[in-house]
Amino acid sequence: FRTPAAVGGKTFEFDLAEALKKGPVVLYFFPKAFTKGCTIEANAFAEATPRFAALGATVVGMLISEQI
């Protein structure tokens, strides 16, 4: 799949097939940004990112849109 994305305020088109060419991808999904539960989840993945990277994996958080 492809979807609009942003890192550090810079937007781009995320393409899962392209990301998978570089190695495994860990996707995590969250329903709403900047809520207590979602912030805890995002922080846990951020803290674990170096461990995933050591295994060659990229971590990607996906906001679940209510407009689906």
C-alpha positions as CSV (number, residue, x, y, z in Angstrom):
1,F,0.0,0.0,0.0
2,R,0.9,3.6,-0.4
3,T,-0.2,6.4,1.9
4,P,0.7,10.0,2.7
5,A,3.2,10.2,5.6
6,A,5.3,12.7,7.6
7,V,8.5,12.6,9.5
8,G,9.6,15.7,11.5
9,G,6.9,17.8,9.8
10,K,8.1,16.9,6.3
11,T,5.5,15.0,4.2
12,F,6.2,12.2,1.7
13,E,4.5,9.2,0.2
14,F,5.1,6.0,2.2
15,D,5.2,2.9,0.0
16,L,5.3,-0.4,1.9
17,A,6.6,-2.4,-1.0
18,E,9.6,0.0,-1.3
19,A,10.2,-0.1,2.4
20,L,10.2,-3.9,2.4
21,K,12.9,-3.9,-0.2
22,K,15.2,-2.4,2.5
23,G,14.2,-5.1,5.1
24,P,11.5,-6.0,7.5
25,V,8.9,-3.4,8.5
26,V,7.2,-3.2,11.9
27,L,3.8,-1.5,11.6
28,Y,1.9,-0.3,14.6
29,F,-1.5,1.3,14.5
30,F,-2.9,4.0,16.8
31,P,-6.4,5.5,16.7
32,K,-5.7,9.1,17.8
33,A,-2.5,11.1,18.1
34,F,-1.6,12.8,21.3
35,T,-3.9,10.8,23.6
36,K,-2.5,9.2,26.8
37,G,-2.7,5.6,25.5
38,C,-1.5,6.3,22.0
39,T,1.4,8.4,23.4
40,I,2.4,5.6,25.7
41,E,2.3,3.1,22.7
42,A,4.3,5.5,20.4
43,N,6.9,6.1,23.1
44,A,7.3,2.3,23.7
45,F,7.9,1.8,19.9
46,A,10.3,4.8,19.8
47,E,12.3,3.3,22.7
48,A,12.4,-0.1,21.0
49,T,13.4,1.3,17.6
50,P,17.1,0.8,18.1
51,R,16.5,-2.9,18.9
52,F,14.4,-3.3,15.8
53,A,17.0,-1.4,13.7
54,A,19.7,-3.8,15.0
55,L,17.6,-6.6,13.4
56,G,17.4,-4.6,10.2
57,A,13.7,-3.6,10.7
58,T,12.1,-0.2,10.2
59,V,9.4,0.9,12.6
60,V,6.4,2.8,11.2
61,G,3.4,4.1,13.1
62,M,0.1,4.3,11.3
63,L,-2.7,6.7,12.4
64,I,-6.0,5.0,11.9
65,S,-8.2,7.4,10.0
66,E,-11.8,7.8,11.0
67,Q,-12.5,8.7,7.3
68,I,-12.0,5.1,6.0
